[in-house]
Amino acid sequence: MNYKTLLAVFAVFTLIASIAQPSLAATFVHDEREVTTVSDPVADDLYLFGNVLSIEAPITGDVTSAGKSVEITGSVSQDIYAAGQSVSIMGATGDDVHVAGESVRITSEVTGDVFVAGQNLTLTEDSSVGDDLYAGGSDIIIAGKVGGDVRVASEQVTIKSTARIDGDVQVASDKDPIIEEGAIIGGELKRIHSEVVRPKPVFQAHLANWVRQVVSLFVVALLLLLIFPRVTQNLLTTMQQSPLKRLGVGFLWMVLLIPTAILLLISIIGWPLAFALIAGTVVAGIISTGAAALLVGQWVMRKTSPNSTSNLTWTHALLGAVVYQTIQLIPVVGWLVACVIVLIALGSIARLLIPQRTSTPSPTV
């Protein structure tokens, strides 16, 4: 997965964090230069996307970052969310660390938990994890201190002589972990043979379903842009004009759909109209989800890159599809937010379809 794809995925955190804490200030940086450096202290959350990223200054808040290379040498008072081909954390972290990358290296103190997914993970001798370590990859090396449990799945796990683990160590691997003399494990060491354990692929099934939904929504949004660019732009503009009114119209459309269709079906001559009404609503619903994705993508692009062009592109469709589908993973609230956006789009379609009365000046005598 390249850094541009990771950028799209991590844009999800931008929208979710804004919905969850709308009053919280945040700093958004999206830079297409080769190297982006944050050298001045940031007194709130930092969202940093680009190519080669370096965070040298202290951050008072969360850090959400995605790039080809991510290096954090300054302290972070709260959580870190980072993704890249290479991720290096050398500054102290006040809470949890969530990292995905091909090569991940942690050389500093982490107060909370560490969650890592990647190919190579190294916790150096100077590293310290306050709570638990959860990791999955090809090669995992632990040389520092872990205050809680260690749960890893890897082809090879090495616990160096300088390591000190206060809790249990659970390793899922075909190979025995390499434990050097001098390493301290306070709890129980347990190895789970991967050829014996076959957990139900529930997560994989959910992930595959999410990916299919994202791809389908991306295709719908992209087709709207390619086939009906002007109509799509007008639809998005209408959605942002009096959204509460559009929401009411969309809600009324859905409420009246079923009783209207039933009344038409009762009368023989109304059957064609009933099927036309249902089919039209289905088509309008598909268009509404595509428009919802584009609107969300447009919002994310404005937040992460204020100077970007206002023209809708495939990037808006991709970001919108990822964020829109991820929003729905939030129990109840996420589903309601997604429904509201679609209903606004549905009401906007009705606004564009129904001719509007234009007032004509009365003739003067």
N, C-alpha and C positions, 0 to 999 in steps of 0.2 A: 504494500500500500504506500503510494507516494505522499509527499507532504501536502499536496493540494487536496487530495481526498481526505486526509486527516483534518485539514482546515474545515472542510465542509461538515465533517462529523462533529468537530468540536464547536462549531457554531451553535449546536444544540444547547450547550451550556449557557451561551449568551442569552437566549430567549427564556429558557427555564429559570435562570437566576433572576431575570428581570420580572418575570411573572410572580415568582415566589416572594421577591423583596423589591417591589416597585419604588420604594422610597430610598433605596440604597444607591449612593453614587458609585460610579464605576468609570474606569479609564479604558477606552477601546483604542487599540492600535492595530492597523492592518497595513503593512508596508511590503511593497514588492521589490525593494532594494535587496542586494545580495546579503548584506549584513545589517541587522537592526539591533541597536544597543539601548537599553534603558539604564541610564546612569543617574537620573534624578529620582529621589524618593517619591513613592506614590502612596498617598494617604487613604486609599480605598482599594477596591478590587481592580485587578489588572487583567485585561483580555488582550493577548498579544498573538498575532498571526503573521507569518511571513516565511522567509527562507532560512537564513542562519540567524538565530535569535540568541541574544545574550542579556540576561537580567542581572545587573551588577548592584543596583541600589536596593535598599530595604523596601519591602512592600507591606503595608498595613492592611491586610485583607487577603482574599483568595487570589491565586494566580491560575488563569486558564490560558494555555499556550499550545500552539501547534505549528510545527515547521519542519524543515529538513533536518535541522540541528537545533536543539534547545539546551542552553547552558544557564543554570541559575546559581550564581555565586552570592547574591545578596540574601538576606534573611527574609522569610515570609511568615507573617504572624498567624495565618490560618491555613487553609488547604491548598494543595498544588494539584492541578490537573494538566498533565503534559503529554504530548504525543509527538513522535518524530523518529527518523531513522536512528538518530543518536540523541540520547537524553542524559545529561549530567547534572546532578543536584549536589552542590557544594556548600550551600547556605543552610542555616538552621531553619527548620519548619515547625511552626507552632501547633499544627494539627496533623491531618492525614495527608498521605501522598498517593496519588493515583496516576500511574504512568503506563504508557504503551509505546514500545519502540523496539527496533532491531537490536540496539545496544543500549543498556541502561546501567548507569553507574551512580551510586550514592556514597558520598564520602563525608556526610555531615550528620547532625542530630535531627531525628524526626520524633516529635513528641507523641504522636498518635500511631495509627496503623499505616502499613505500607501495602499497596495493591499494585502488582506489576505483572504485565503480560508482554512477552517479547522473546527474542532469541537468546540473547546473552544478558545475564544480570549479575552485577558485582556489588556486594556490600563490603566496602574496604575496611581495613583495620580501624580507621578513625570514625566509622559510621556507628550510629546508635539508633535503634528503633524502640520507642517507649512501650508500645503495645504489641500487636501481632503482625506477622509477616505472611502475606498471601502472594504466591508467585507461580507463574507458569512459563516455561520456556525450554530451550534446548540445553543450556549450560548455566547453572546457577552456582555462584561462589559466595559463601557467607564467611566473612572474616571479622565482623564487628560484633556489637552487642545487640541482643533482642530481648526486651523485657517480658514479652509474652510468648505465645505459641508460634511455631513455624509450620506452615502448611504449604507444601510445594509439589508441583507436578513437573517433572523434567526428565530428559534423557540421562543427564548426569548432574548430581548434586555433590558439591565439595564443601565441607565445613572445615575451615582452616584452624590451625593451632591457636590463633588469637581470638577465636570466636567464643562468645559466652551467651548461651541461650537459657533463660530462666524457666521457660515453660516446656511443653511437649514439642517434639519434632515428628511430623508426619510426612512421609515422602511417598509419592506415587510414581514409581519408575520400574523399568525392567532390570535396572542395575542397582546394586547396593550402593548407598551413599559413601563417599570417601570422607572419613572422619580422621583428621590428623591428630597425632598425640598432643595433648595439652588443651584440646577443645573441651569446653565445659557445657554439658546439657543437664539442666536442673530437673527436667521432667522425664517423660517416657519417650523412647525412640521407637517409632513404628514405621515399617515399610509396607506399602500396599502394592502388590504385584498387579501391574496393569493388565496382564493377560487373564487375571482371575476376576478383577472387578470390572463389571460392565454396567455402569450406571445408565439409567434410562436417559436418552438424549432429549430431555425436555427443553433444556436451554437451547440446544442446537435447532430444535424444531421451531421454537419461538423466534430465534434469530433468523432462520430461513424465511419464516413467514413475514417478519418485519422487512427483510431485504426485498422480497417479492412485492410487498405493498409500496415500498419506496420506489422501486423501479417502475411499477405500474403508474403511480402518481406522477413520476417524472416524465414518463412518455405522454400522458394526457396533457400535462402543462406544456411540454415541448411542442406537441401538435397544435395546441391553441396558439402558441407564438408563431409557428411556421405557416399555418393555414389561415388564421384570422388575426393577424397582428394588430390591426387597427381596432377591430371589435373587442379584442382582449384588453387593449389599453383603455378603451372607453369603459369596459366592465369594471376594471380595477379602480378607475377614477370615480365611477358611480358608487362603488362599495365604500369609498372613503368619504363620500358626501352623505351626510345624515345617516350614519350607520345604524342608529337605533330605529329609525323609520324603516330602513331596508330590512332590519331584523324582524320587525313586526310583520312586514309584508311576506317575508319568507316563512315565518311561523304560521301565518294565516293560510298560506298556500298548502302547507303540509297538513294542517288541521282539517281544511275543507276537502282535501283530495279524496279521502276514503268515502265520506258520505255522498259527495258529488258523483263519484264513480258508481256507487251502489244505485243511486237514483237513475243514472243513465242506463245501467244494466237491466233495471226492472222493465224499462220500456224497450221494446224490440228495436225500434229505430235509433235508440240511443247507444246501442252496442258499439258501433264504430267510433262514436265520440268518446266513449269510456276507454276503449283501448288506446285511442289517440292521446287522451289525457294522461293515462298511465305511462305510455311510452315517452311522451313529451317530458313528463316529470323525471323519468329515469335519465333521459339525455341531459336535461337541465341539471340533475344531481351530479352527473359525471363532470359536466362543464364547471359546476360550482366547486367541486373538490380541486380541479385543476387551477381554477382562479384563486382558491384559498391558498394553495401551495405557492403560487406566484406572489400573492400579497404578502405572505409570511417571508418568502425569500427576499422580496423588495425591502421589507422592514429590517431584516437581518443585515442586508448589504448597507443600508443607510446607517445602522448603528456601528458596524465594524469598519466601514469605509465611506465616511461622509462625502468625500470628494469623488466618488465613483460616478460613472455616467448614469443618468436616469432612465436610459433605454433598457427595456427588458431583454435579457439574454438567457442562454441555457444555464448560466450560473445561478440566476434567480430561481429557475425551475428546479435545479438540483438541490440547492440549499433549502428551498421551501419544502420540497418533498421530504427531505431528511428531518427537518425540524417539525413539520406538521405531523408526520407519523410518530415521531418520538414524543411529542406532546401527549398523544393518546395513550402512552404507556403510564402516565401519571393517573392513579386511580381517581375516578369520578371527576375531579377538577379538569384533568386533561381532556377527557371525553367531552365535557361540557364546553370547554373553550373551542375545541374543534367543531362541535355542532353549531355554536354561535357563528363562527366564521363562515361555515357553509350556508347557514340560513341567511346571513347578510348577502352572500353571493347570489343565492336564490332570489331574494327580494330585489337585488340589483338587475338580474335577468328580466324579472317581471317589469321593472321600471323601463328597461330598454325595449321590451316587446310591446308594451301598451303605449299607443300614441298619446302624447300629452297635449292638452288643450292650450292653444296660444290665444291670449287675449287680443282682440282686434279693436282698435280705437273706434268709438262711435262717430258716425258721420256728423259733421257740423252743418247746421242749417244757416 
